Amino acid sequence: MTSKFWYLMKQSLNKKIKTKWFLFANIILAFVIVGLLNLDSIISFFGGDFSTDVEIILLDQSKKADEIFKTSLELTKSSLDLDHEIIVENFLKSEKELEKELKENHKVGIVLENSSDHYLKAKIISNKKIDTISYQVIVQALNNTKTQVAIKETGIASQELQKITSNISIERLILDNDAKTEDEAISLIMGTVFPTLILPFFMLVIFLVQMIGTEINEEKSTRSMEIIISNVSPKIHFFSKVLASNIFVLLQGGLLILYSGIGLLIKNSTQVTTNSSITNQFSSIWDSMNQAGITNRLPMIILATLVLMILSFIAYSLIAGILASMTVNMEDFQQIQTPIMMICLLGYYLAIMVGMFDGSILIRVLSYIPFLSCLLGPALLVVGEIGLIDIGVSIILLILLISFMIKYGLKIYKIGILNYSTDKMWKRLYKAARMKE
């Protein structure tokens, strides 16, 4: 029996891996993932430019701010560590002549004028749209220029002006020790990093359900199931499908991680500036995690996530296999697939929006529910809403559900795989559950 189990498992796995479709799909996935991670480099290679130098033509009608503006611009560029140049040249003709010249090129014109209300006012002229970063640099430099002109004309010390114009200093004190405010670092992680990490798992769960269900449905619709069951027991057939599907999904997940790693290595090696390198970006994320106090709990979060994900893969594959055994055509399979997908989708969206349920008992209870805990548990663990005990409860409930499905679901599977009744699918399922072996 053992040899038959491994033979069926190997055949099922080979049917998924040793195909042109698997090779083609993974080639496409590799190119898509690596391409998305290096989209800026690809756009630059095909003619796009994220570091185009900006040429400014400065018309200083105030006769007092041209050098101040140039100095402010250099200081602003240095503070932002820009990877492109902003070049300034003086213009001594009229504003009309400046507009005429700008129509013939991609330069940016700046006109500085005296103002009785604001000390200095400026006009930015361009033939086409200015990229956002360059525009913000120019605006910041103009504001600094205005400040310096105001200091000169009023005689106010720069330190005093800074005190006057600076924002008020606010210190926040929370008297309730149990109260929690969501830190900006946690918001960043839960808003960007976490959804990116759980999306592949969500997609793999959907893929797993579709794969195991389609395979069993195909064997039933082609009547090859009768030949298989005449040689092996339903139990061996069932567990071989579950094991093969889970191995395949874990392999596919590993390949996705590999493709992402290759993409990040390429991105890091092709970045020129320090501030845009992937090493610097990871350092920024790590700093955010440190501020949120996540790094101390990181090993626990990773271990809990892996355990919940592996157990959830098993649970989803078991329920998909049990329900698929009762189908006789693709229409039936679509019926049993829809509720499973809806549960998984609910867990995904709740995990993304977990920051909105701060302190909610409902969301904590939902994190215990199998099929949802794999997505909700890690999210709540990151924001500190639950601890190890809660994760332990989720794991125990998931193990109990798996045991229940193995014990009672196998009974439904034995009856269902050779059941070709034309009754409604859910009616057949109910009858199979009540039938004695």
VENHU-V281039 format. One record per residue. RES is the residue in three letters. OMEGA is omega in degrees with one decimal (NA if undefined). D_FIRST is the distance of its C-alpha to the first C-alpha in Angstrom with 1 decimal. Layout:
# VENHU-V281039
res=RES omega=OMEGA d_first=D_FIRST
res=RES omega=OMEGA d_first=D_FIRST
This chain:
# VENHU-V281039
res=MET omega=-179.9 d_first=0.0
res=THR omega=-179.4 d_first=3.8
res=SER omega=178.4 d_first=5.5
res=LYS omega=178.2 d_first=5.1
res=PHE omega=-178.5 d_first=6.2
res=TRP omega=177.8 d_first=8.8
res=TYR omega=178.6 d_first=9.8
res=LEU omega=179.2 d_first=10.6
res=MET omega=-179.9 d_first=12.3
res=LYS omega=179.4 d_first=14.2
res=GLN omega=179.6 d_first=15.3
res=SER omega=179.8 d_first=16.5
res=LEU omega=179.5 d_first=18.3
res=ASN omega=178.8 d_first=19.8
res=LYS omega=-179.4 d_first=21.0
res=LYS omega=-172.3 d_first=23.0
res=ILE omega=-174.6 d_first=24.2
res=LYS omega=177.8 d_first=24.9
res=THR omega=177.3 d_first=27.4
res=LYS omega=-179.8 d_first=31.2
res=TRP omega=-179.3 d_first=31.3
res=PHE omega=179.4 d_first=29.6
res=LEU omega=-178.1 d_first=32.0
res=PHE omega=-178.9 d_first=35.0
res=ALA omega=-179.0 d_first=34.4
res=ASN omega=173.7 d_first=34.1
res=ILE omega=178.2 d_first=37.2
res=ILE omega=179.3 d_first=39.0
res=LEU omega=-179.7 d_first=37.8
res=ALA omega=-179.6 d_first=38.9
res=PHE omega=-178.8 d_first=42.3
res=VAL omega=-177.7 d_first=42.8
res=ILE omega=178.7 d_first=42.0
res=VAL omega=-179.9 d_first=44.0
res=GLY omega=179.5 d_first=46.7
res=LEU omega=179.6 d_first=47.1
res=LEU omega=-178.6 d_first=47.4
res=ASN omega=-175.4 d_first=50.0
res=LEU omega=-179.1 d_first=51.7
res=ASP omega=179.5 d_first=55.2
res=SER omega=180.0 d_first=55.0
res=ILE omega=178.8 d_first=53.9
res=ILE omega=178.3 d_first=56.8
res=SER omega=-179.0 d_first=59.2
res=PHE omega=-178.1 d_first=58.0
res=PHE omega=171.9 d_first=58.8
res=GLY omega=176.2 d_first=62.2
res=GLY omega=-178.4 d_first=61.7
res=ASP omega=179.1 d_first=63.3
res=PHE omega=-176.3 d_first=62.6
res=SER omega=-179.5 d_first=65.3
res=THR omega=177.0 d_first=68.3
res=ASP omega=-179.9 d_first=71.6
res=VAL omega=177.7 d_first=74.0
res=GLU omega=-178.0 d_first=77.7
res=ILE omega=172.6 d_first=80.1
res=ILE omega=-172.7 d_first=83.7
res=LEU omega=174.3 d_first=85.7
res=LEU omega=-176.3 d_first=88.9
res=ASP omega=179.0 d_first=90.5
res=GLN omega=177.8 d_first=93.4
res=SER omega=178.9 d_first=93.7
res=LYS omega=-176.9 d_first=94.9
res=LYS omega=-169.3 d_first=93.3
res=ALA omega=-174.5 d_first=89.5
res=ASP omega=-178.5 d_first=88.3
res=GLU omega=178.1 d_first=87.8
res=ILE omega=179.9 d_first=86.4
res=PHE omega=-179.6 d_first=83.8
res=LYS omega=178.7 d_first=82.8
res=THR omega=179.3 d_first=82.4
res=SER omega=-179.9 d_first=80.3
res=LEU omega=178.9 d_first=78.1
res=GLU omega=179.0 d_first=77.4
res=LEU omega=179.0 d_first=76.6
res=THR omega=177.7 d_first=74.2
res=LYS omega=-179.0 d_first=72.4
res=SER omega=-178.1 d_first=72.0
res=SER omega=-180.0 d_first=70.7
res=LEU omega=178.4 d_first=68.0
res=ASP omega=-179.4 d_first=67.2
res=LEU omega=179.5 d_first=67.3
res=ASP omega=173.9 d_first=66.0
res=HIS omega=-175.3 d_first=68.7
res=GLU omega=170.2 d_first=72.5
res=ILE omega=-173.5 d_first=75.0
res=ILE omega=-178.0 d_first=78.3
res=VAL omega=173.0 d_first=81.7
res=GLU omega=-178.8 d_first=84.9
res=ASN omega=179.1 d_first=88.1
res=PHE omega=-172.0 d_first=89.7
res=LEU omega=-179.8 d_first=93.5
res=LYS omega=-176.6 d_first=94.1
res=SER omega=179.5 d_first=94.0
res=GLU omega=177.4 d_first=91.0
res=LYS omega=178.0 d_first=91.5
res=GLU omega=178.6 d_first=91.4
res=LEU omega=179.8 d_first=88.2
res=GLU omega=179.2 d_first=86.5
res=LYS omega=-179.2 d_first=87.7
res=GLU omega=-178.3 d_first=86.1
res=LEU omega=177.7 d_first=82.8
res=LYS omega=-175.6 d_first=82.4
res=GLU omega=-179.0 d_first=82.2
res=ASN omega=-178.6 d_first=79.4
res=HIS omega=-179.5 d_first=76.5
res=LYS omega=180.0 d_first=78.4
res=VAL omega=178.9 d_first=78.9
res=GLY omega=176.5 d_first=82.4
res=ILE omega=178.6 d_first=83.5
res=VAL omega=178.5 d_first=86.9
res=LEU omega=-178.8 d_first=88.2
res=GLU omega=174.5 d_first=91.2
res=ASN omega=177.8 d_first=93.3
res=SER omega=180.0 d_first=92.7
res=SER omega=-178.6 d_first=95.1
res=ASP omega=-172.5 d_first=92.3
res=HIS omega=-179.5 d_first=89.4
res=TYR omega=-177.3 d_first=91.2
res=LEU omega=173.4 d_first=89.2
res=LYS omega=-173.9 d_first=87.3
res=ALA omega=174.8 d_first=85.1
res=LYS omega=178.7 d_first=84.0
res=ILE omega=-175.9 d_first=80.9
res=ILE omega=175.5 d_first=81.2
res=SER omega=-179.7 d_first=78.7
res=ASN omega=179.5 d_first=78.2
res=LYS omega=-178.2 d_first=74.5
res=LYS omega=176.9 d_first=72.1
res=ILE omega=179.3 d_first=71.7
res=ASP omega=-170.2 d_first=68.2
res=THR omega=-176.9 d_first=67.5
res=ILE omega=-179.7 d_first=67.4
res=SER omega=179.7 d_first=70.6
res=TYR omega=179.6 d_first=72.3
res=GLN omega=177.7 d_first=71.4
res=VAL omega=-179.9 d_first=72.7
res=ILE omega=-179.3 d_first=76.0
res=VAL omega=179.2 d_first=76.4
res=GLN omega=178.7 d_first=75.8
res=ALA omega=178.3 d_first=78.3
res=LEU omega=177.1 d_first=80.8
res=ASN omega=176.9 d_first=80.5
res=ASN omega=178.6 d_first=81.1
res=THR omega=179.0 d_first=84.0
res=LYS omega=-180.0 d_first=85.5
res=THR omega=-179.1 d_first=85.1
res=GLN omega=177.5 d_first=86.9
res=VAL omega=179.2 d_first=89.7
res=ALA omega=178.7 d_first=90.1
res=ILE omega=-178.9 d_first=90.4
res=LYS omega=-173.7 d_first=93.1
res=GLU omega=-177.6 d_first=95.1
res=THR omega=-178.2 d_first=95.0
res=GLY omega=177.6 d_first=95.2
res=ILE omega=177.7 d_first=92.3
res=ALA omega=-177.1 d_first=90.4
res=SER omega=179.9 d_first=86.9
res=GLN omega=-179.8 d_first=85.5
res=GLU omega=179.2 d_first=87.3
res=LEU omega=178.3 d_first=86.1
res=GLN omega=178.4 d_first=82.5
res=LYS omega=-177.7 d_first=82.9
res=ILE omega=-173.8 d_first=84.3
res=THR omega=-178.0 d_first=81.7
res=SER omega=178.6 d_first=78.7
res=ASN omega=178.2 d_first=76.3
res=ILE omega=178.2 d_first=76.8
res=SER omega=-177.1 d_first=74.8
res=ILE omega=174.7 d_first=72.5
res=GLU omega=-178.1 d_first=70.7
res=ARG omega=-179.9 d_first=68.2
res=LEU omega=179.3 d_first=67.8
res=ILE omega=-176.8 d_first=65.2
res=LEU omega=180.0 d_first=66.3
res=ASP omega=-177.9 d_first=63.1
res=ASN omega=-178.3 d_first=60.7
res=ASP omega=-178.0 d_first=57.8
res=ALA omega=-179.1 d_first=58.8
res=LYS omega=171.2 d_first=56.9
res=THR omega=-176.9 d_first=58.0
res=GLU omega=-178.5 d_first=55.5
res=ASP omega=179.1 d_first=56.4
res=GLU omega=180.0 d_first=57.0
res=ALA omega=178.4 d_first=54.4
res=ILE omega=178.0 d_first=51.7
res=SER omega=179.1 d_first=52.9
res=LEU omega=-177.5 d_first=52.5
res=ILE omega=-178.4 d_first=49.0
res=MET omega=-178.9 d_first=47.8
res=GLY omega=-175.6 d_first=49.7
res=THR omega=-172.3 d_first=48.6
res=VAL omega=-174.0 d_first=46.0
res=PHE omega=177.6 d_first=43.6
res=PRO omega=179.1 d_first=43.2
res=THR omega=-177.9 d_first=42.7
res=LEU omega=-176.8 d_first=39.8
res=ILE omega=179.3 d_first=38.0
res=LEU omega=177.5 d_first=38.4
res=PRO omega=178.9 d_first=35.6
res=PHE omega=178.4 d_first=33.2
res=PHE omega=179.9 d_first=34.5
res=MET omega=179.0 d_first=34.0
res=LEU omega=176.8 d_first=30.4
res=VAL omega=178.3 d_first=29.5
res=ILE omega=179.3 d_first=31.0
res=PHE omega=-179.6 d_first=29.2
res=LEU omega=-179.8 d_first=25.8
res=VAL omega=-179.5 d_first=26.5
res=GLN omega=-175.2 d_first=27.7
res=MET omega=-176.6 d_first=24.9
res=ILE omega=178.6 d_first=21.9
res=GLY omega=-179.7 d_first=24.0
res=THR omega=-178.4 d_first=25.2
res=GLU omega=179.3 d_first=21.8
res=ILE omega=179.5 d_first=20.4
res=ASN omega=179.3 d_first=23.9
res=GLU omega=179.6 d_first=24.0
res=GLU omega=178.8 d_first=20.7
res=LYS omega=-176.4 d_first=22.2
res=SER omega=177.6 d_first=25.7
res=THR omega=179.4 d_first=24.7
res=ARG omega=176.4 d_first=22.6
res=SER omega=178.1 d_first=19.6
res=MET omega=-178.3 d_first=17.6
res=GLU omega=179.2 d_first=17.8
res=ILE omega=-178.3 d_first=16.3
res=ILE omega=-176.0 d_first=13.3
res=ILE omega=176.6 d_first=12.7
res=SER omega=-178.9 d_first=13.2
res=ASN omega=178.7 d_first=10.0
res=VAL omega=179.0 d_first=7.7
res=SER omega=176.6 d_first=8.7
res=PRO omega=-179.7 d_first=11.7
res=LYS omega=179.3 d_first=10.5
res=ILE omega=179.4 d_first=7.8
res=HIS omega=-177.8 d_first=10.6
res=PHE omega=-176.6 d_first=13.3
res=PHE omega=176.5 d_first=12.3
res=SER omega=177.4 d_first=11.6
res=LYS omega=-178.4 d_first=15.1
res=VAL omega=-178.5 d_first=16.7
res=LEU omega=-179.4 d_first=15.7
res=ALA omega=-179.3 d_first=16.7
res=SER omega=179.6 d_first=19.9
res=ASN omega=176.5 d_first=20.9
res=ILE omega=180.0 d_first=20.5
res=PHE omega=-179.0 d_first=22.6
res=VAL omega=177.4 d_first=25.2
res=LEU omega=176.4 d_first=25.6
res=LEU omega=179.1 d_first=26.0
res=GLN omega=176.5 d_first=28.6
res=GLY omega=176.9 d_first=30.3
res=GLY omega=178.4 d_first=30.6
res=LEU omega=177.2 d_first=32.1
res=LEU omega=176.8 d_first=34.6
res=ILE omega=178.9 d_first=35.7
res=LEU omega=179.7 d_first=36.1
res=TYR omega=178.9 d_first=38.3
res=SER omega=178.4 d_first=40.3
res=GLY omega=178.0 d_first=40.9
res=ILE omega=179.4 d_first=42.1
res=GLY omega=179.6 d_first=44.4
res=LEU omega=177.8 d_first=45.9
res=LEU omega=178.4 d_first=46.5
res=ILE omega=179.8 d_first=48.2
res=LYS omega=-178.8 d_first=50.2
res=ASN omega=-177.5 d_first=51.3
res=SER omega=-178.1 d_first=52.4
res=THR omega=178.5 d_first=54.4
res=GLN omega=-178.1 d_first=56.3
res=VAL omega=-174.7 d_first=59.8
res=THR omega=-177.8 d_first=61.1
res=THR omega=-174.2 d_first=59.9
res=ASN omega=-179.4 d_first=59.9
res=SER omega=-179.1 d_first=57.4
res=SER omega=-178.3 d_first=54.9
res=ILE omega=177.3 d_first=51.4
res=THR omega=179.1 d_first=51.9
res=ASN omega=178.8 d_first=54.9
res=GLN omega=176.5 d_first=52.9
res=PHE omega=178.3 d_first=50.1
res=SER omega=178.6 d_first=52.9
res=SER omega=178.0 d_first=54.4
res=ILE omega=180.0 d_first=51.1
res=TRP omega=177.6 d_first=50.6
res=ASP omega=178.2 d_first=54.2
res=SER omega=178.6 d_first=53.6
res=MET omega=176.4 d_first=50.5
res=ASN omega=-179.7 d_first=52.7
res=GLN omega=-178.6 d_first=55.4
res=ALA omega=-179.4 d_first=52.9
res=GLY omega=-177.2 d_first=51.5
res=ILE omega=-174.5 d_first=48.0
res=THR omega=178.7 d_first=47.6
res=ASN omega=-178.8 d_first=47.5
res=ARG omega=-173.8 d_first=44.6
res=LEU omega=178.7 d_first=42.8
res=PRO omega=178.9 d_first=40.1
res=MET omega=-179.5 d_first=39.3
res=ILE omega=-179.5 d_first=39.4
res=ILE omega=-179.1 d_first=37.1
res=LEU omega=180.0 d_first=34.5
res=ALA omega=179.8 d_first=34.7
res=THR omega=-179.5 d_first=34.4
res=LEU omega=179.8 d_first=31.3
res=VAL omega=-179.8 d_first=29.5
res=LEU omega=-179.0 d_first=30.6
res=MET omega=-179.0 d_first=29.6
res=ILE omega=178.2 d_first=26.1
res=LEU omega=179.3 d_first=25.5
res=SER omega=173.9 d_first=27.3
res=PHE omega=179.9 d_first=25.1
res=ILE omega=-178.6 d_first=22.1
res=ALA omega=-180.0 d_first=24.2
res=TYR omega=-179.7 d_first=25.5
res=SER omega=177.6 d_first=22.2
res=LEU omega=-178.2 d_first=20.8
res=ILE omega=178.3 d_first=24.0
res=ALA omega=179.7 d_first=24.1
res=GLY omega=-179.8 d_first=20.6
res=ILE omega=-178.3 d_first=21.4
res=LEU omega=-180.0 d_first=24.8
res=ALA omega=179.7 d_first=23.8
res=SER omega=-178.8 d_first=21.5
res=MET omega=-178.0 d_first=24.8
res=THR omega=175.8 d_first=26.6
res=VAL omega=177.6 d_first=27.5
res=ASN omega=-176.5 d_first=29.7
res=MET omega=178.2 d_first=31.0
res=GLU omega=176.4 d_first=33.8
res=ASP omega=-178.9 d_first=31.4
res=PHE omega=178.0 d_first=29.5
res=GLN omega=178.8 d_first=32.9
res=GLN omega=-177.6 d_first=33.6
res=ILE omega=-178.9 d_first=30.6
res=GLN omega=-173.8 d_first=31.0
res=THR omega=-180.0 d_first=34.7
res=PRO omega=177.9 d_first=34.6
res=ILE omega=179.2 d_first=31.9
res=MET omega=-178.6 d_first=34.1
res=MET omega=178.3 d_first=37.2
res=ILE omega=179.5 d_first=35.8
res=CYS omega=179.5 d_first=34.8
res=LEU omega=177.1 d_first=38.3
res=LEU omega=178.6 d_first=40.0
res=GLY omega=-179.4 d_first=38.4
res=TYR omega=-178.3 d_first=39.5
res=TYR omega=176.9 d_first=43.1
res=LEU omega=178.8 d_first=43.4
res=ALA omega=179.7 d_first=42.4
res=ILE omega=-175.8 d_first=45.0
res=MET omega=-173.5 d_first=47.7
res=VAL omega=179.4 d_first=46.9
res=GLY omega=-179.5 d_first=50.4
res=MET omega=-175.7 d_first=52.0
res=PHE omega=-176.5 d_first=50.5
res=ASP omega=178.1 d_first=52.0
res=GLY omega=-177.6 d_first=51.9
res=SER omega=176.8 d_first=50.2
res=ILE omega=-177.9 d_first=48.3
res=LEU omega=-177.6 d_first=46.5
res=ILE omega=177.3 d_first=45.0
res=ARG omega=178.0 d_first=43.9
res=VAL omega=179.3 d_first=42.2
res=LEU omega=-179.8 d_first=40.5
res=SER omega=177.3 d_first=39.0
res=TYR omega=-172.3 d_first=36.9
res=ILE omega=175.8 d_first=35.3
res=PRO omega=-175.3 d_first=31.8
res=PHE omega=174.8 d_first=31.6
res=LEU omega=-173.2 d_first=35.3
res=SER omega=-178.8 d_first=35.1
res=CYS omega=179.4 d_first=33.5
res=LEU omega=-177.5 d_first=36.7
res=LEU omega=-176.6 d_first=39.3
res=GLY omega=179.1 d_first=38.4
res=PRO omega=179.9 d_first=39.1
res=ALA omega=179.4 d_first=42.2
res=LEU omega=177.4 d_first=43.7
res=LEU omega=179.0 d_first=42.8
res=VAL omega=-177.6 d_first=44.8
res=VAL omega=175.9 d_first=47.9
res=GLY omega=180.0 d_first=47.7
res=GLU omega=178.3 d_first=47.2
res=ILE omega=-179.5 d_first=44.2
res=GLY omega=-177.0 d_first=43.1
res=LEU omega=-179.0 d_first=40.2
res=ILE omega=179.0 d_first=40.1
res=ASP omega=178.3 d_first=39.7
res=ILE omega=177.4 d_first=37.0
res=GLY omega=177.7 d_first=35.2
res=VAL omega=179.9 d_first=35.6
res=SER omega=-179.5 d_first=34.1
res=ILE omega=179.6 d_first=31.1
res=ILE omega=179.7 d_first=30.5
res=LEU omega=179.3 d_first=31.0
res=LEU omega=177.9 d_first=28.5
res=ILE omega=178.0 d_first=25.8
res=LEU omega=178.2 d_first=26.7
res=LEU omega=178.8 d_first=26.4
res=ILE omega=178.4 d_first=23.0
res=SER omega=179.3 d_first=21.8
res=PHE omega=-178.8 d_first=23.6
res=MET omega=177.8 d_first=22.0
res=ILE omega=-175.8 d_first=18.5
res=LYS omega=-174.7 d_first=19.4
res=TYR omega=178.8 d_first=21.6
res=GLY omega=179.1 d_first=20.8
res=LEU omega=177.1 d_first=17.2
res=LYS omega=177.7 d_first=19.1
res=ILE omega=-178.2 d_first=21.3
res=TYR omega=-179.3 d_first=18.5
res=LYS omega=179.8 d_first=16.8
res=ILE omega=-171.3 d_first=20.3
res=GLY omega=-172.3 d_first=21.6
res=ILE omega=176.8 d_first=19.4
res=LEU omega=179.7 d_first=20.5
res=ASN omega=179.9 d_first=24.0
res=TYR omega=-178.8 d_first=26.7
res=SER omega=178.7 d_first=29.6
res=THR omega=176.4 d_first=32.9
res=ASP omega=176.8 d_first=33.8
res=LYS omega=-171.7 d_first=34.5
res=MET omega=-177.7 d_first=31.4
res=TRP omega=176.2 d_first=32.3
res=LYS omega=177.5 d_first=33.1
res=ARG omega=179.8 d_first=29.6
res=LEU omega=179.9 d_first=28.2
res=TYR omega=179.4 d_first=30.4
res=LYS omega=-179.4 d_first=29.5
res=ALA omega=-179.5 d_first=25.8
res=ALA omega=-178.2 d_first=26.4
res=ARG omega=-174.8 d_first=28.5
res=MET omega=177.9 d_first=26.4
res=LYS omega=-179.1 d_first=24.8
res=GLU omega=NA d_first=21.2
